[in-house]
Amino acid sequence: MHKTTTTFFNLWVLIFSIFGFNANAQTSLDNLTQKGLADSNYIEYNHPAPLDETHYAAQLDGLGLHLDTGAGSTQSSEPDLSSLNHCKSLVYRTLESLPQEAVNHLQNLTLSFDNEARRGLGGGSTIILRCSNVTDEELVGVLVHEMGHIEDTGVLQGNSYTGESEFKDGSNPIYNNDPSLDFYRLSFLGEKTLRPDATPLNFVSGYAMSDPFEDFAETYNYYILHGDQFRELAKVNDVLQKKYDFLKNRVFNGKEFFNGDGSTAINYLSRDYDTTVLHYDIQKFLVV
């Protein structure tokens, strides 16, 4: 080639490499579109990594939440701007990746950088999330778990005129027409009492056996971040199948989540203690 032609060609190669164009781009897009139409009830996360955390941090600020990023922090736990923006970016991208009904119900969010604080607390319309001394993968897992509590105790609500059920959330009664009761009663007789026929294999984790509210939040997290494994376990366990069906039909309006690559071995005979520390592909999950 002549020098000018070579320079022009190299310039286009540079542009194509920067923007990720390739000869199969349109074919891949067409295939993705066809797959999305064919499997409309499945969500497969496959989003690229973020380019600018400052941008996503600002997006979180614009959601209209009552956002606290320093209340109760000691001087040693005050975050620098980079750490704060990183956490806010992860939180925003997680919220954008979740079904929006629960996200819309979230009103108060505190981001803590106190290493001695609990990793997360959630319920009603409030979440407190520790951003320090956790991996990105774990932080997102904890946030999804806490959003399960928002769904359970904030979105799915009963009415007092129907009377009080056998379950209480602390001192707060769970009313007889609360949709969550159908989930709780699969494994519990009350908030502190397991059904006599309940076994560890009826839960997605050991922590889920703590009480019906943790069972809901752990199962919610597992449904979203580990949906393919959940479906496999449900095939051999009737209680897990009922829990899966509850979330599918009563919470996610038929949406199911596929995020596995087949590399994670499924142990049908035991459960991990905590779903929030299980491995998943965070870049496939997070929306940019």
C-alpha positions as CSV (number, residue, x, y, z in Angstrom):
1,M,0.0,0.0,0.0
2,H,1.0,3.6,-0.4
3,K,1.9,5.5,2.7
4,T,-1.2,7.6,2.7
5,T,-3.4,4.6,2.1
6,T,-1.7,2.7,4.9
7,T,-2.1,5.7,7.3
8,F,-5.8,5.9,6.4
9,F,-6.3,2.2,6.9
10,N,-4.5,2.3,10.3
11,L,-6.6,5.2,11.4
12,W,-9.8,3.2,10.7
13,V,-8.3,0.1,12.5
14,L,-7.6,2.4,15.5
15,I,-11.2,3.7,15.4
16,F,-12.7,0.3,15.1
17,S,-10.5,-1.0,18.0
18,I,-11.5,1.8,20.3
19,F,-15.2,1.4,19.7
20,G,-15.2,-2.3,19.6
21,F,-16.5,-2.7,16.1
22,N,-15.8,-5.9,14.2
23,A,-17.0,-7.7,11.2
24,N,-19.4,-9.9,13.2
25,A,-21.0,-7.0,15.2
26,Q,-24.2,-6.8,13.3
27,T,-24.6,-10.5,13.1
28,S,-24.1,-10.7,16.9
29,L,-26.6,-8.0,17.4
30,D,-29.1,-9.7,15.2
31,N,-28.6,-13.0,17.1
32,L,-29.0,-11.3,20.4
33,T,-32.2,-9.6,19.3
34,Q,-33.6,-12.9,18.0
35,K,-32.6,-14.6,21.3
36,G,-34.3,-11.9,23.3
37,L,-37.5,-12.3,21.4
38,A,-37.4,-16.1,21.5
39,D,-36.6,-16.2,25.3
40,S,-38.5,-13.2,26.5
41,N,-39.0,-14.6,29.9
42,Y,-35.3,-15.0,30.6
43,I,-32.9,-12.2,31.5
44,E,-29.2,-12.9,30.7
45,Y,-26.9,-10.2,32.1
46,N,-24.1,-9.3,29.7
47,H,-23.1,-5.7,30.3
48,P,-19.7,-4.2,29.8
49,A,-17.7,-2.7,32.6
50,P,-18.2,1.0,33.6
51,L,-16.1,3.7,32.1
52,D,-16.7,6.5,34.5
53,E,-17.6,5.9,38.2
54,T,-18.1,9.6,38.8
55,H,-21.0,9.5,36.3
56,Y,-22.7,6.6,38.0
57,A,-22.2,8.1,41.4
58,A,-24.0,11.3,40.2
59,Q,-26.8,9.1,38.8
60,L,-27.3,7.6,42.3
61,D,-27.5,11.1,43.7
62,G,-30.2,11.9,41.1
63,L,-32.5,9.0,42.1
64,G,-34.3,11.0,44.7
65,L,-33.3,8.8,47.7
66,H,-32.5,10.2,51.1
67,L,-28.8,9.3,50.8
68,D,-26.4,9.4,53.7
69,T,-22.8,8.8,53.1
70,G,-21.2,9.7,56.4
71,A,-23.6,9.6,59.3
72,G,-22.0,8.0,62.3
73,S,-18.6,7.6,60.7
74,T,-15.5,8.0,62.7
75,Q,-12.7,10.1,61.3
76,S,-10.8,6.9,60.5
77,S,-13.7,5.6,58.5
78,E,-14.4,8.8,56.4
79,P,-14.2,7.7,52.8
80,D,-12.1,9.5,50.2
81,L,-13.8,10.7,47.1
82,S,-12.6,7.8,45.0
83,S,-13.9,5.1,47.4
84,L,-17.2,6.9,47.8
85,N,-17.7,7.2,44.1
86,H,-16.8,3.5,43.6
87,C,-19.4,2.4,46.2
88,K,-22.1,4.7,44.8
89,S,-21.4,3.5,41.3
90,L,-21.8,-0.1,42.3
91,V,-25.0,0.7,44.2
92,Y,-26.5,2.6,41.3
93,R,-25.6,0.0,38.8
94,T,-27.1,-2.7,41.0
95,L,-30.3,-0.9,41.5
96,E,-30.6,-0.3,37.8
97,S,-30.1,-4.1,37.2
98,L,-33.0,-5.0,39.5
99,P,-36.8,-5.1,38.9
100,Q,-37.9,-1.6,39.6
101,E,-40.9,-2.1,41.9
102,A,-38.7,-2.7,45.0
103,V,-36.2,-0.1,43.9
104,N,-39.0,2.5,43.7
105,H,-40.0,1.6,47.2
106,L,-36.5,2.3,48.6
107,Q,-36.4,5.7,50.1
108,N,-33.5,5.8,52.6
109,L,-30.0,4.6,51.9
110,T,-27.0,4.9,54.2
111,L,-23.5,4.0,52.8
112,S,-21.1,3.2,55.7
113,F,-17.3,2.9,55.6
114,D,-17.1,1.7,59.2
115,N,-15.2,-1.7,59.1
116,E,-16.9,-2.7,62.3
117,A,-20.4,-2.2,61.1
118,R,-22.6,-5.0,59.8
119,R,-22.4,-5.6,56.1
120,G,-26.1,-4.7,55.5
121,L,-29.4,-4.0,57.1
122,G,-32.7,-3.6,55.2
123,G,-36.4,-3.5,55.7
124,G,-39.5,-1.4,54.9
125,S,-38.0,1.4,52.8
126,T,-34.5,1.7,54.3
127,I,-31.1,0.1,53.7
128,I,-27.8,0.5,55.5
129,L,-24.9,-0.9,53.5
130,R,-21.2,-1.2,54.4
131,C,-19.0,-0.2,51.5
132,S,-15.6,-1.0,53.1
133,N,-13.7,-4.3,53.7
134,V,-15.8,-6.2,51.2
135,T,-15.2,-7.2,47.6
136,D,-17.3,-5.6,44.9
137,E,-19.0,-9.0,44.3
138,E,-19.9,-9.3,47.9
139,L,-21.2,-5.8,48.2
140,V,-23.5,-6.3,45.3
141,G,-24.7,-9.6,46.7
142,V,-25.4,-8.0,50.1
143,L,-27.3,-5.2,48.4
144,V,-29.5,-7.6,46.4
145,H,-30.2,-9.5,49.6
146,E,-31.2,-6.3,51.4
147,M,-33.4,-5.4,48.5
148,G,-35.1,-8.8,49.1
149,H,-36.1,-7.4,52.5
150,I,-37.5,-4.3,50.9
151,E,-39.6,-6.4,48.6
152,D,-40.8,-8.6,51.4
153,T,-41.4,-6.1,54.2
154,G,-42.0,-3.0,52.1
155,V,-43.7,-4.0,48.8
156,L,-45.6,-7.1,49.8
157,Q,-48.0,-5.9,52.5
158,G,-51.3,-6.9,54.0
159,N,-54.1,-4.9,55.6
160,S,-55.0,-4.7,59.3
161,Y,-58.7,-5.3,58.6
162,T,-57.9,-8.9,57.6
163,G,-56.5,-9.6,61.1
164,E,-53.1,-10.7,62.4
165,S,-51.4,-13.9,61.2
166,E,-49.2,-16.2,63.3
167,F,-46.1,-14.3,62.1
168,K,-44.6,-11.1,63.4
169,D,-41.7,-9.0,62.2
170,G,-40.4,-7.9,65.6
171,S,-43.4,-6.3,67.2
172,N,-45.1,-5.6,63.9
173,P,-47.8,-8.1,62.9
174,I,-48.0,-9.7,59.5
175,Y,-51.6,-9.5,58.4
176,N,-53.6,-12.4,57.0
177,N,-53.6,-11.1,53.4
178,D,-49.9,-10.4,53.2
179,P,-48.7,-12.3,50.1
180,S,-45.4,-13.2,51.8
181,L,-47.3,-15.6,54.1
182,D,-47.5,-18.1,51.3
183,F,-43.7,-18.1,51.1
184,Y,-43.1,-18.1,54.9
185,R,-45.4,-21.1,55.5
186,L,-43.5,-23.3,53.2
187,S,-40.8,-23.7,55.9
188,F,-42.0,-22.0,59.1
189,L,-44.9,-22.2,61.6
190,G,-44.0,-18.8,63.0
191,E,-41.2,-16.3,62.9
192,K,-39.1,-18.4,65.3
193,T,-40.4,-21.9,64.6
194,L,-39.5,-24.2,61.7
195,R,-42.0,-26.7,60.3
196,P,-41.3,-30.1,61.8
197,D,-40.7,-31.5,58.3
198,A,-38.3,-28.8,57.3
199,T,-34.8,-29.9,56.3
200,P,-31.7,-27.9,55.4
201,L,-32.1,-28.9,51.8
202,N,-35.4,-27.0,51.7
203,F,-33.4,-23.7,51.9
204,V,-31.0,-22.0,49.5
205,S,-28.5,-21.4,52.4
206,G,-27.9,-22.1,56.0
207,Y,-28.6,-18.5,56.9
208,A,-32.1,-18.8,55.2
209,M,-33.1,-21.1,58.1
210,S,-32.7,-18.3,60.6
211,D,-36.2,-17.0,60.2
212,P,-38.8,-16.5,57.4
213,F,-37.6,-13.0,56.6
214,E,-34.0,-14.1,56.0
215,D,-35.3,-17.1,54.0
216,F,-37.1,-14.7,51.7
217,A,-34.1,-12.4,51.3
218,E,-31.6,-15.2,50.7
219,T,-34.0,-16.8,48.2
220,Y,-34.6,-13.5,46.4
221,N,-30.8,-13.0,46.1
222,Y,-30.3,-16.6,44.9
223,Y,-33.1,-16.2,42.4
224,I,-31.5,-13.2,40.8
225,L,-27.7,-13.9,41.0
226,H,-27.8,-17.7,40.8
227,G,-31.0,-18.5,38.9
228,D,-29.6,-21.3,36.9
229,Q,-28.4,-23.2,40.0
230,F,-31.7,-22.5,41.7
231,R,-33.6,-24.1,38.9
232,E,-31.4,-27.2,39.1
233,L,-31.9,-27.5,42.9
234,A,-35.7,-27.0,42.5
235,K,-35.9,-30.0,40.1
236,V,-35.1,-32.3,43.0
237,N,-36.7,-30.5,45.9
238,D,-40.5,-29.8,46.0
239,V,-40.2,-27.0,48.6
240,L,-37.5,-25.2,46.7
241,Q,-39.6,-25.5,43.6
242,K,-42.5,-23.9,45.4
243,K,-40.2,-21.1,46.6
244,Y,-38.9,-20.6,43.1
245,D,-42.4,-20.5,41.7
246,F,-43.5,-18.0,44.3
247,L,-40.8,-15.6,43.3
248,K,-41.3,-16.2,39.7
249,N,-45.0,-15.6,39.7
250,R,-45.7,-13.3,42.7
251,V,-42.6,-11.1,42.7
252,F,-41.0,-11.1,39.2
253,N,-44.1,-11.5,37.0
254,G,-42.8,-14.5,35.2
255,K,-39.3,-13.2,34.7
256,E,-36.5,-15.7,35.2
257,F,-32.7,-15.0,35.4
258,F,-30.1,-16.9,33.5
259,N,-26.6,-15.9,34.5
260,G,-24.5,-19.1,34.5
261,D,-21.8,-20.4,32.2
262,G,-22.1,-24.1,33.4
263,S,-18.8,-23.9,35.2
264,T,-20.2,-23.8,38.8
265,A,-20.7,-27.3,40.2
266,I,-24.1,-27.8,42.0
267,N,-24.1,-29.7,45.2
268,Y,-27.5,-31.2,45.6
269,L,-26.8,-32.6,49.1
270,S,-25.5,-29.6,51.0
271,R,-26.0,-25.8,51.2
272,D,-23.5,-22.9,51.7
273,Y,-24.2,-20.8,54.7
274,D,-24.5,-17.4,52.9
275,T,-25.6,-16.7,49.3
276,T,-24.1,-13.2,49.3
277,V,-20.6,-14.6,49.2
278,L,-21.1,-17.1,46.4
279,H,-19.3,-16.5,43.1
280,Y,-21.1,-15.0,40.1
281,D,-20.0,-12.9,37.1
282,I,-20.5,-9.4,38.4
283,Q,-19.8,-7.8,35.0
284,K,-22.6,-9.8,33.4
285,F,-25.0,-8.6,36.1
286,L,-24.3,-4.9,36.4
287,V,-25.9,-2.4,34.1
288,V,-23.6,0.3,32.8
